C-alpha cells in the first residue's frame, strides 16, 4: 500500500509538470548541484537561507537572458544580414575566391567524403553556422517577443528549483519508499548524479562560454563586425565534438582573407587554433572525467547521443544517463559481492 501511494503521488507531480519537461529537468539538475550551497546557508541562517538562495538563483538565471536580449540580439540581426548578403552574392563562386581556393581544392577532392572540394566544405560550414545563428536568434527573439512565456518559464524554473532544494530531505525519504532501496544507495545515486551534472556544467557549458568569449575577443580585436554575436554562435557550437568553434572562426578567417585583411585572418586563425582550441582540449576532458568515471570516448558519445535524442537539453541528459548506468552497474556488482560473502 505504501508503494502504491508513493506511485500515486509521483504520478500526480508528473501529470502536473508534464507540459514543461525541459524546465523541470533543468530545475532538478540545478537543485541537485546547488543543494550543498543551500545547506550551508541554512546552517548559517535558517531564517534567511531560502530568501538568499532564491534571490541568487533568480539573478543567476536572469543574467544570461538579459545579456542575450540587450547585447547579442541587436548584433544578431546585423549578423544574419551579412550571412544573407554573402549567400545572395555568391561570393564563394567569385573569381577572387576561386583563385584563392584553387591551391587547396585539388587536395581536398582526394579526401573521402569531400569529393566536392572546397566548395562543399565551405557550403557545409556556412550552412551549419547559419542554422546555429538562426536558432540562437530565434531563441533570443522569442524571449523578447514572447515576454509572458519567458517570464512563466523563468518563474517555474526558479520555483521548482527552490522547491526541490528546500524539500530535499522529504524527496530523499520519498525516493527510498518508492524504490524500496536502502537510503545509502539512494545517497550514492544522488552523489553520482550531482557530480555528473557539475562536470557537464563546468566541462561543457562553462568551457563553451569561455571559448565563445575568447572568440568574441579575437573577433573584436580584428574588427570583425558584430563580434558579440559571432562569439555567441561560437559558444553555441562549441560543444559539438571535433569541430566546435571551427565552424565559426574558419569562415570568419576566410572572409577576412578575401576582404584583404590578411594579418587579421592569420591572427584569428592562430588565436583560435591555439588558445580557443587549447581551452577545449585541456579543460573539457578534465572536468568531464572529474564528474563522470568514464572514458573520454564514452563521454563524447553520450553528448552526441543526448543531443540527437533530446535536443540541446541532451548535453545534460546524455552524460547523466551514462553516469546513472555506470552507478547502477557498480551497485549491482556490490550487491552481488555482498550476497556471496558468507
C-alpha positions in Angstrom: 0.0 0.0 0.0 2.8 2.4 0.8 4.5 1.9 -2.5 1.1 2.3 -4.3 0.5 5.7 -2.6 4.1 6.8 -3.4 3.5 5.9 -7.1 0.2 7.9 -7.0 2.0 10.9 -5.6 4.7 10.7 -8.2 2.1 10.3 -11.0 0.3 13.5 -9.7 3.5 15.5 -9.9 4.4 14.1 -13.3 1.0 15.0 -14.7 1.2 18.5 -13.2 4.7 19.2 -14.6 4.3 17.3 -17.9 3.8 20.4 -20.1 7.3 21.7 -19.0 9.6 18.6 -19.1 12.8 20.6 -20.1 12.2 23.3 -17.5 11.6 20.6 -14.8 14.6 18.6 -15.7 16.9 21.6 -15.7 15.5 22.8 -12.5 16.1 19.4 -10.9 19.6 19.5 -12.2 20.2 22.9 -10.7 18.7 21.9 -7.4 20.9 18.8 -7.3 24.1 20.8 -7.9 23.3 23.8 -5.6 21.8 21.9 -2.7 25.1 21.9 -0.7 25.1 25.7 -1.0 21.6 26.0 0.4 22.5 23.6 3.2 25.5 25.8 4.2 23.2 28.9 4.0 20.6 27.2 6.2 23.2 26.3 8.8 24.4 29.9 8.9 21.0 31.5 8.9 17.9 29.3 8.8 15.6 32.3 8.7 17.2 34.0 5.6 18.5 30.9 3.8 15.5 30.5 1.4 15.4 34.2 0.6 19.1 34.5 -0.1 19.1 31.3 -2.2 16.1 32.3 -4.3 17.4 35.8 -5.0 20.8 34.4 -6.0 19.2 31.8 -8.2 16.9 34.3 -9.9 19.9 36.6 -10.6 21.9 33.8 -12.0 19.0 32.8 -14.3 18.1 36.3 -15.5 21.7 37.5 -16.1 22.4 35.4 -19.3 18.9 36.2 -20.6 19.5 39.9 -20.1 22.9 39.7 -21.9 21.4 37.9 -24.9 18.4 40.2 -25.3 20.2 43.5 -24.7 23.6 42.9 -26.3 23.6 39.9 -28.7 20.2 40.1 -30.3 20.7 43.5 -32.0 24.0 42.3 -33.3 22.4 39.0 -34.4 20.1 41.0 -36.8 23.0 42.6 -38.5 24.9 39.3 -38.5 22.2 37.5 -40.3 22.0 40.3 -42.8 25.7 39.6 -43.6 25.0 35.9 -43.9 22.1 36.5 -46.3 24.2 39.0 -48.3 27.1 36.5 -48.6 24.6 33.8 -49.7 22.9 36.0 -52.2 26.0 37.5 -53.7 27.5 34.1 -54.4 30.9 35.2 -53.0 32.1 31.6 -52.8 32.0 31.4 -56.6 33.6 34.8 -57.3 36.9 34.8 -59.3 38.8 36.2 -56.4 37.6 33.4 -54.1 38.2 30.7 -56.7 41.7 31.9 -57.2 42.5 31.6 -53.5 40.7 28.2 -53.2 42.4 26.6 -56.2 45.6 25.8 -54.4 43.8 23.5 -51.9 40.8 22.4 -53.9 42.5 19.6 -55.7 43.9 18.2 -52.5 40.5 18.2 -50.8 38.9 16.4 -53.7 41.1 13.4 -52.9 39.8 13.1 -49.4 36.9 10.7 -48.7 33.6 12.5 -48.3 35.0 15.7 -49.8 34.8 14.9 -53.5 33.0 18.2 -54.0 36.2 20.0 -52.9 36.4 23.2 -51.0 33.1 24.4 -52.3 31.4 21.5 -50.5 33.4 22.1 -47.3 32.7 25.9 -47.2 29.0 25.4 -48.0 28.6 22.9 -45.3 30.3 25.1 -42.7 28.4 28.1 -43.8 25.1 26.2 -43.6 25.8 24.9 -40.1 26.9 28.3 -38.9 23.8 29.9 -40.4 21.5 27.3 -38.8 23.1 27.9 -35.4 22.8 31.6 -35.9 19.1 31.4 -36.8 18.5 29.0 -33.8 20.1 31.4 -31.4 18.4 34.4 -32.9 15.0 32.7 -32.8 15.5 31.9 -29.1 16.5 35.5 -28.4 13.7 37.0 -30.4 11.3 34.5 -28.7 12.4 35.8 -25.3 12.0 39.4 -26.4 8.6 38.9 -28.2 7.0 36.3 -26.0 7.5 38.1 -22.7 4.8 36.2 -20.9 6.1 32.8 -21.8 9.7 33.8 -20.9 8.6 35.1 -17.6 6.5 32.0 -16.9 9.3 29.6 -17.8 11.8 31.5 -15.7 9.5 31.7 -12.8 8.8 27.9 -13.0 12.5 27.2 -13.2 13.3 29.2 -10.1 10.3 27.9 -8.1 10.8 24.2 -9.0 14.5 24.5 -8.1 13.7 26.2 -4.8 11.0 23.5 -4.0 13.4 20.7 -4.7 16.2 22.3 -2.6 14.0 23.2 0.4 12.3 19.8 0.4 15.4 17.7 -0.4 15.1 15.6 2.8 11.4 14.8 2.1 12.3 13.9 -1.6 15.1 11.6 -0.3 12.7 9.8 2.0 10.1 9.6 -0.8 12.7 8.1 -3.2 13.6 5.4 -0.6 9.9 4.4 -0.1 9.2 4.4 -3.8 12.3 2.4 -4.9 12.5 0.2 -1.7 16.2 0.8 -1.8 18.4 1.4 1.2 18.9 5.1 1.9 22.7 4.8 1.5 22.2 3.5 -2.1 19.9 6.4 -2.9 22.5 8.8 -1.5 25.2 7.2 -3.7 23.0 7.6 -6.8 22.3 11.2 -5.8 26.0 11.9 -5.4 26.7 10.4 -8.7 24.1 12.5 -10.5 25.3 15.6 -8.7 28.9 15.0 -9.8 27.8 14.3 -13.4 25.7 17.4 -13.7 28.5 19.6 -12.2 31.0 18.0 -14.6 28.8 18.8 -17.6 28.1 22.3 -16.3 31.7 23.1 -16.0 33.2 20.9 -18.7 30.7 21.6 -21.4 28.7 24.7 -20.7 31.3 26.9 -18.8 34.1 25.8 -21.2 31.8 26.7 -24.2 31.2 30.1 -22.7 34.9 30.7 -22.2 35.5 29.6 -25.8 32.8 31.9 -27.1 34.2 34.8 -25.1 37.7 34.2 -26.3 36.4 34.0 -29.9 34.5 37.3 -29.4 37.6 39.0 -28.0 39.6 37.9 -31.0 36.9 39.0 -33.5 36.6 42.4 -31.7 40.4 43.0 -31.9 40.4 42.0 -35.6 37.5 44.5 -36.2 35.1 41.7 -37.3 31.5 43.2 -37.4 29.2 42.1 -34.6 31.9 40.3 -32.5 29.5 39.6 -29.6 27.0 37.8 -32.0 29.7 35.6 -33.6 31.1 34.9 -30.1 27.7 33.7 -29.0 27.5 31.5 -32.1 30.9 30.1 -31.3 29.7 29.3 -27.8 26.6 27.7 -29.2 28.5 25.3 -31.5 31.5 24.7 -29.1 30.1 21.5 -27.5 30.0 19.8 -30.9 32.9 17.3 -30.7 35.8 17.5 -33.2 34.7 20.7 -34.9 33.2 23.0 -32.3 34.1 26.7 -32.7 36.0 26.0 -36.0 32.5 26.1 -37.6 32.6 29.9 -36.9 36.1 31.1 -36.9 37.3 29.3 -40.1 34.6 31.1 -42.3 35.5 34.3 -40.5 39.1 33.8 -41.4 38.2 33.1 -45.0 36.0 36.3 -45.1 38.8 38.4 -43.7 41.3 37.0 -46.2 39.1 37.6 -49.1 38.4 41.2 -48.0 42.1 42.0 -47.8 42.6 41.7 -44.1 45.4 39.2 -44.3 47.1 39.9 -41.0 43.7 39.8 -39.2 42.9 36.5 -40.8 46.1 34.9 -39.8 45.9 36.3 -36.3 42.4 34.9 -35.8 43.5 31.5 -37.2 46.4 31.4 -34.8 44.4 32.7 -31.8 41.5 30.3 -32.2 43.6 27.2 -33.2 45.9 27.6 -30.3 44.1 29.4 -27.4 40.5 28.7 -28.1 41.0 25.1 -29.2 43.6 24.6 -26.4 40.9 25.5 -23.8 38.7 22.8 -25.2 41.3 20.2 -25.4 42.6 20.7 -21.9 39.7 21.8 -19.7 36.8 19.9 -21.2 38.1 16.3 -20.8 39.5 17.2 -17.3 36.2 18.4 -15.9 34.1 15.8 -17.6 36.2 12.9 -16.3 36.2 14.5 -12.8 32.5 14.4 -12.8 31.9 11.1 -14.5 34.0 8.0 -14.2 34.1 7.1 -17.9 36.4 7.3 -20.8 36.5 10.4 -23.0 35.1 8.5 -25.9 32.2 7.4 -23.8 31.5 11.0 -22.7 31.7 12.4 -26.2 29.3 9.6 -27.4 26.9 10.4 -24.5 26.8 14.0 -25.5 26.2 13.3 -29.2 23.5 10.7 -28.5 21.9 13.0 -25.9 21.8 15.9 -28.5 20.3 13.6 -31.1 17.7 12.2 -28.7 16.7 15.2 -26.6 18.0 18.3 -28.4 20.0 20.9 -26.5 19.0 19.5 -23.1 20.7 16.3 -24.2 24.0 17.9 -23.3 23.0 17.3 -19.7 20.7 14.3 -20.2 23.2 12.1 -22.1 26.1 12.2 -19.6 23.6 12.0 -16.6 22.1 8.8 -18.0 25.6 7.3 -18.6 26.6 8.2 -15.0 23.4 6.6 -13.7 24.0 3.5 -15.8 27.6 3.2 -14.5 26.5 3.6 -10.9 23.7 1.0 -11.4 26.3 -1.4 -12.7 28.5 -0.7 -9.7 25.6 -1.2 -7.3 24.8 -4.5 -9.0 28.3 -5.7 -8.5 28.3 -4.5 -4.9 25.1 -6.3 -4.1 26.4 -9.5 -5.8 29.5 -9.5 -3.7 27.5 -8.9 -0.6 25.4 -12.0 -1.3 28.4 -14.1 -2.0 30.1 -13.1 1.3 29.3 -15.7 3.9 
